[in-house]
Amino acid sequence: MTDFNGRTILVTGGSGGIGGATVRQLVAANADVIATGRSAEALDKIAAETGCRTLQFDLANEDEVKGAMEGLDLWGLVNCGGFGGEIATPMETDIAVFDKVIAINTRGALLATKYASQSMVRLGKGGSIVNVSSQAGLVALWGHISYAASKAALDSITRVSALELGKYSIRVNSVNPTVVMTPISAWYWGRPEIAGPFIEQMPLGRWATEEEIAAPIAFLLSDAASMITGVTLPIDGGYTCR
């Protein structure tokens, strides 16, 4: 089992589904985890369950991100905070929703990377960043114009960050999950006319679990992945290999 030996890892969206599962796995692997999010109640719940530290801030607000991270001694970062946006075609899309999706999923992840990497460079001990992207950044999905754009841009941020930060021994990777069926996602992906054709095209033929996304995140953070940087790793049951 991976042992992070008390390294400090910040997880944005750490009170959510994938974020919460990631916090649990990292705490179990002896990391000093800081879970972040907007909801104090949700953060209190994950802290009570795992013993992690918490920080409350809005990813879309640079002053809040900078202020929250100022003075932290970080070794790792998981950019898991996100916003799903809407299901719409390019003809119907609400540009205000598009702007919000980009502000949180792309700009927010870049802000967290900006200030976390400054901490890592200052400490001079290397580090690891994992961005939680999506299969929507790799292949076209119906109705996902805004979300897909935000995640494709995040994958580009991953590659450029890996290039720029490598000289500091900081690795940057993305994971690109398929659908995790939760009450939030079920309103769309749970529809028979949507779910049926999608699952039929996936070689493994089932939805992912939160733990199945968290485990590769922990791996990419760990020293077991010490020569891996700049990758976008599909965790999609083979959907994007078609």
VMD Tcl script that draws the C-alpha trace (Angstrom):
set ca {
  {0.00 0.00 0.00}
  {1.20 3.52 -0.80}
  {2.47 5.51 2.17}
  {2.61 9.28 1.70}
  {4.60 9.66 4.93}
  {2.66 12.69 6.12}
  {3.00 14.69 2.90}
  {0.44 17.49 2.68}
  {-2.03 17.11 -0.18}
  {-4.84 19.58 -0.90}
  {-8.00 18.23 -2.57}
  {-10.37 20.78 -4.09}
  {-13.97 19.60 -4.10}
  {-12.91 17.36 -1.25}
  {-16.38 17.03 0.22}
  {-17.95 15.72 -3.00}
  {-18.25 12.21 -4.42}
  {-14.93 11.61 -6.16}
  {-13.24 14.22 -3.99}
  {-14.49 12.60 -0.80}
  {-13.38 9.14 -1.95}
  {-9.97 10.59 -2.77}
  {-9.70 12.18 0.67}
  {-10.53 8.85 2.31}
  {-7.94 6.93 0.31}
  {-5.22 9.52 0.87}
  {-5.87 9.70 4.61}
  {-5.71 5.89 4.73}
  {-2.33 6.13 2.96}
  {-0.93 8.42 5.67}
  {-1.23 11.73 3.83}
  {-1.92 15.01 5.62}
  {-5.03 15.92 3.62}
  {-6.65 19.32 3.32}
  {-10.16 19.07 1.83}
  {-11.54 22.26 0.32}
  {-14.94 23.37 -0.90}
  {-17.66 25.98 -0.58}
  {-19.94 24.23 1.92}
  {-18.83 24.40 5.55}
  {-21.37 21.73 6.47}
  {-20.06 19.27 3.87}
  {-16.47 19.95 4.86}
  {-17.27 19.40 8.53}
  {-18.79 16.04 7.62}
  {-15.73 14.75 5.72}
  {-13.45 16.06 8.47}
  {-15.43 14.24 11.15}
  {-15.29 11.04 9.11}
  {-11.62 11.08 8.12}
  {-9.79 13.49 10.40}
  {-8.63 15.59 7.45}
  {-8.08 19.33 7.66}
  {-10.42 21.67 5.77}
  {-10.41 25.01 3.99}
  {-13.48 26.84 2.71}
  {-13.14 28.99 -0.41}
  {-14.63 29.64 -3.84}
  {-12.52 28.32 -6.73}
  {-13.87 31.04 -9.00}
  {-12.44 33.79 -6.77}
  {-8.68 34.30 -7.13}
  {-8.37 36.36 -3.95}
  {-10.01 33.56 -1.95}
  {-7.83 30.87 -3.54}
  {-4.66 32.88 -2.98}
  {-5.61 33.76 0.58}
  {-6.51 30.18 1.47}
  {-3.26 28.73 0.12}
  {-0.97 31.45 1.40}
  {1.51 29.98 3.83}
  {0.58 26.35 3.17}
  {3.43 23.88 2.74}
  {2.01 21.67 0.01}
  {3.47 18.59 -1.65}
  {0.41 17.54 -3.61}
  {-2.77 18.89 -5.21}
  {-5.89 17.21 -6.58}
  {-8.06 19.49 -8.68}
  {-11.43 17.82 -8.16}
  {-13.72 20.83 -7.67}
  {-16.10 21.17 -10.58}
  {-19.43 22.24 -12.04}
  {-21.44 20.15 -14.51}
  {-23.18 22.99 -16.25}
  {-26.02 22.08 -18.60}
  {-27.06 19.59 -21.24}
  {-27.39 21.65 -24.41}
  {-26.43 21.77 -28.07}
  {-24.14 24.50 -29.47}
  {-27.27 26.17 -30.84}
  {-29.03 26.27 -27.47}
  {-26.18 26.75 -25.00}
  {-26.43 29.45 -22.36}
  {-23.19 31.43 -22.54}
  {-23.56 32.46 -18.90}
  {-23.51 28.77 -17.96}
  {-20.52 28.23 -20.27}
  {-18.67 31.05 -18.51}
  {-19.40 29.53 -15.09}
  {-18.24 26.06 -16.18}
  {-14.98 27.50 -17.50}
  {-14.55 29.67 -14.40}
  {-14.72 26.69 -12.06}
  {-13.49 23.67 -14.03}
  {-10.69 25.33 -15.97}
  {-9.82 28.69 -14.47}
  {-10.36 27.42 -10.90}
  {-8.05 24.45 -11.47}
  {-5.43 26.77 -12.95}
  {-5.69 29.10 -9.96}
  {-5.23 26.20 -7.55}
  {-2.28 24.97 -9.61}
  {-0.76 28.44 -9.68}
  {-0.65 28.88 -5.92}
  {-0.03 25.24 -5.00}
  {2.93 24.98 -7.36}
  {4.40 28.17 -5.88}
  {4.37 26.42 -2.51}
  {5.98 23.29 -3.96}
  {8.73 25.28 -5.70}
  {9.41 27.25 -2.50}
  {9.83 24.05 -0.50}
  {12.09 22.50 -3.15}
  {10.99 18.91 -2.52}
  {9.11 18.27 -5.76}
  {5.45 17.39 -5.79}
  {2.54 15.95 -7.70}
  {-0.65 17.44 -9.15}
  {-3.59 15.43 -10.48}
  {-6.38 17.13 -12.40}
  {-9.75 15.41 -12.48}
  {-10.80 15.84 -16.08}
  {-13.36 13.72 -17.98}
  {-13.87 11.39 -20.89}
  {-15.77 14.39 -22.30}
  {-12.38 16.05 -22.83}
  {-11.27 13.15 -25.05}
  {-14.33 12.28 -27.15}
  {-17.50 14.08 -28.21}
  {-20.56 13.50 -26.01}
  {-24.05 14.70 -26.92}
  {-25.11 17.85 -25.03}
  {-21.74 18.44 -23.38}
  {-20.49 21.48 -25.29}
  {-19.59 23.57 -22.23}
  {-18.39 20.77 -19.95}
  {-16.32 19.18 -22.70}
  {-14.65 22.47 -23.54}
  {-13.72 23.02 -19.89}
  {-12.18 19.57 -19.55}
  {-10.32 19.62 -22.87}
  {-8.79 22.92 -21.76}
  {-7.90 21.34 -18.42}
  {-6.06 18.54 -20.23}
  {-4.04 21.18 -22.08}
  {-3.25 22.87 -18.76}
  {-2.04 19.47 -17.54}
  {0.40 19.03 -20.41}
  {1.78 22.55 -20.32}
  {2.11 22.47 -16.53}
  {3.97 19.15 -16.74}
  {6.36 20.73 -19.24}
  {6.92 23.87 -17.18}
  {7.11 22.33 -13.70}
  {9.17 19.25 -14.50}
  {12.43 21.06 -13.76}
  {11.21 21.42 -10.17}
  {10.47 17.67 -9.95}
  {6.75 18.45 -9.91}
  {4.64 15.98 -11.90}
  {1.26 16.94 -13.40}
  {-1.27 14.42 -14.72}
  {-4.98 14.15 -15.50}
  {-7.51 11.38 -14.95}
  {-10.44 11.26 -17.36}
  {-13.31 9.36 -15.73}
  {-16.48 8.05 -17.27}
  {-19.83 8.53 -15.56}
  {-20.11 7.81 -11.84}
  {-23.81 7.21 -11.23}
  {-24.87 9.45 -8.35}
  {-28.18 11.16 -7.54}
  {-26.79 14.29 -9.18}
  {-25.88 12.56 -12.45}
  {-28.88 10.20 -12.54}
  {-31.27 12.89 -13.78}
  {-29.53 12.67 -17.18}
  {-27.46 9.50 -17.32}
  {-30.18 7.47 -15.61}
  {-32.59 7.93 -18.50}
  {-33.01 4.61 -20.34}
  {-32.63 6.26 -23.74}
  {-29.31 7.79 -22.64}
  {-27.93 5.06 -20.39}
  {-28.69 2.10 -22.63}
  {-26.77 3.14 -25.78}
  {-23.90 4.54 -23.69}
  {-23.35 1.36 -21.66}
  {-23.65 -0.75 -24.81}
  {-20.69 1.10 -26.32}
  {-18.49 0.62 -23.24}
  {-16.42 -2.60 -23.29}
  {-16.79 -3.14 -19.52}
  {-20.48 -2.30 -19.72}
  {-21.06 -0.59 -16.37}
  {-20.76 2.72 -14.51}
  {-17.64 3.57 -12.54}
  {-17.58 3.91 -8.75}
  {-16.08 6.83 -6.87}
  {-13.44 4.53 -5.38}
  {-12.41 3.37 -8.86}
  {-11.61 6.97 -9.74}
  {-9.89 7.79 -6.45}
  {-7.48 4.84 -6.61}
  {-5.73 5.95 -9.85}
  {-5.60 9.51 -8.48}
  {-3.74 8.23 -5.42}
  {-1.44 6.19 -7.66}
  {-0.53 9.17 -9.84}
  {0.18 11.23 -6.73}
  {2.43 8.54 -5.29}
  {6.09 7.71 -5.78}
  {4.98 4.57 -7.64}
  {4.24 6.95 -10.54}
  {7.51 8.88 -10.18}
  {8.29 8.75 -13.93}
  {4.77 9.58 -15.10}
  {3.92 13.16 -16.00}
  {1.85 14.93 -18.65}
  {-0.58 12.05 -19.20}
  {-4.36 12.02 -19.55}
  {-5.49 8.68 -18.13}
  {-8.95 7.44 -19.16}
  {-10.81 5.64 -16.35}
  {-13.72 4.82 -18.57}
  {-14.23 1.09 -18.92}
  {-12.76 1.33 -22.42}
  {-15.32 3.83 -23.75}
  {-12.74 6.06 -25.46}
  {-10.87 3.14 -27.09}
  {-13.67 2.64 -29.63}
}
mol new
graphics top color blue
foreach p $ca { graphics top sphere $p radius 0.5 }
foreach p [lrange $ca 0 end-1] q [lrange $ca 1 end] { graphics top cylinder $p $q radius 0.2 }
display resetview
